[in-house]
Amino acid sequence: MLRGYCNDKKLDLLSIEEDDRSAAGAQGHVFRPGLQQVIKIAKEQGAKILVPSADRLARHPDVLPGILDNNLHVISVADGRRLGKKALERLIDRARRERDLISQRVREGAARAKARGVKLGNTTNLGVAQRNGAVSNAARADRKVQELADFIERTPGWEKMTLKEKVDLLNRSGLHNLISEKRNERRPWTTSSIRKPLKKVEAELELRKDLEEEEIVVAPSWAWDTSQDGQIDASNRDDYPSSQSDEHTPADIAYQDHPGFGKF
């Protein structure tokens, strides 16, 4: 929707940011790094904030001071226009009331179902679903670690960078954080989201280093024979009679010491 609007209006799209958390609550906007990044870009570059609709910006009026006090302009694709102060206040307040009504209906519906004896939640295959989800998440995290490790190995001076410099470099390279494999959804790293993966990457790089330094032992090509005294004698394969390993040797000769071989 945002890309289509920008293409239609011949606007330059600087960035698309989104948050995996609710836009409701008086402090909801404080814990939304995507929204904070949008406000930062708009302030620094004098850009307008483009949203699909006002309720995607926020569902609580406490977000408005950070926008109105900085004279930032908000454009709603759904409304097809720039939203002034009064329109923003009205639409966000409406979104807050709608959200409260939905929450109330959900609570009332759950209470009625519980009163009828309905067991809420996944009652069929919860254990299987949880295990499958855990396996999927572990596999995705491992691929993420491998991807980061490969990038760091190719990046000189990585150890001397600050955490913020590392995050900026990863985001500039396009090596974003994989959120959903199903939707191929990636989002920029933040200093908080990169900390845990980097610890796993350090362990992965240590393992790779140990494997590179580990001495590789190659078994010698020995042909084994039995000497007359019954002891095993190891000699060079080049000195071993070729007839002993010739695949065309007649069976009665090849297995002359094992007369019962192959007979059942």
ZIRA-V940236 format. One record per pair of residues at least 6 apart in sequence whose C-alpha atoms are under 8 Angstrom apart, sorted by sequence separation. I is the first residue (numbers start at 1). J is the second residue. If there is no record, write none. Layout:
BEGIN
i:I j:J
i:I j:J
END
This chain:
BEGIN
i:6 j:12
i:22 j:28
i:23 j:29
i:29 j:35
i:30 j:36
i:41 j:47
i:42 j:48
i:51 j:57
i:67 j:73
i:75 j:81
i:76 j:82
i:113 j:119
i:114 j:120
i:152 j:158
i:170 j:176
i:178 j:184
i:179 j:185
i:180 j:186
i:226 j:232
i:227 j:233
i:243 j:249
i:255 j:261
i:6 j:13
i:29 j:36
i:42 j:49
i:75 j:82
i:76 j:83
i:113 j:120
i:178 j:185
i:179 j:186
i:225 j:232
i:226 j:233
i:74 j:82
i:75 j:83
i:158 j:166
i:178 j:186
i:179 j:187
i:224 j:232
i:225 j:233
i:73 j:82
i:74 j:83
i:177 j:186
i:178 j:187
i:224 j:233
i:225 j:234
i:3 j:13
i:39 j:49
i:73 j:83
i:74 j:84
i:110 j:120
i:176 j:186
i:177 j:187
i:224 j:234
i:225 j:235
i:244 j:254
i:21 j:32
i:38 j:49
i:73 j:84
i:176 j:187
i:177 j:188
i:223 j:234
i:224 j:235
i:176 j:188
i:177 j:189
i:222 j:234
i:223 j:235
i:19 j:32
i:176 j:189
i:222 j:235
i:223 j:236
i:19 j:33
i:222 j:236
i:223 j:237
i:19 j:34
i:221 j:236
i:222 j:237
i:18 j:34
i:19 j:35
i:221 j:237
i:17 j:34
i:18 j:35
i:68 j:85
i:171 j:188
i:223 j:240
i:17 j:35
i:171 j:189
i:170 j:189
i:17 j:37
i:17 j:38
i:35 j:57
i:54 j:76
i:167 j:189
i:49 j:72
i:51 j:74
i:53 j:76
i:167 j:190
i:48 j:72
i:49 j:73
i:50 j:74
i:51 j:75
i:52 j:76
i:53 j:77
i:167 j:191
i:47 j:72
i:48 j:73
i:49 j:74
i:50 j:75
i:51 j:76
i:52 j:77
i:53 j:78
i:64 j:89
i:46 j:72
i:47 j:73
i:48 j:74
i:49 j:75
i:50 j:76
i:51 j:77
i:52 j:78
i:53 j:79
i:39 j:66
i:43 j:70
i:48 j:75
i:50 j:77
i:148 j:175
i:164 j:191
i:167 j:194
i:39 j:67
i:61 j:89
i:163 j:191
i:29 j:58
i:43 j:72
i:42 j:72
i:61 j:92
i:23 j:55
i:28 j:60
i:60 j:92
i:61 j:93
i:23 j:56
i:29 j:62
i:59 j:92
i:60 j:93
i:144 j:177
i:23 j:57
i:24 j:58
i:25 j:59
i:26 j:60
i:29 j:63
i:54 j:88
i:58 j:92
i:59 j:93
i:144 j:178
i:23 j:58
i:24 j:59
i:25 j:60
i:26 j:61
i:27 j:62
i:60 j:95
i:23 j:59
i:24 j:60
i:26 j:62
i:55 j:91
i:59 j:95
i:60 j:96
i:23 j:60
i:26 j:63
i:54 j:91
i:55 j:92
i:58 j:95
i:59 j:96
i:54 j:92
i:55 j:95
i:59 j:99
i:54 j:95
i:140 j:181
i:2 j:50
i:2 j:51
i:2 j:52
i:1 j:52
i:145 j:197
i:149 j:201
i:144 j:197
i:145 j:198
i:148 j:201
i:149 j:202
i:145 j:200
i:146 j:201
i:149 j:204
i:141 j:197
i:145 j:201
i:149 j:205
i:146 j:204
i:145 j:204
i:5 j:77
i:24 j:96
i:2 j:77
i:24 j:99
i:1 j:77
i:17 j:187
END
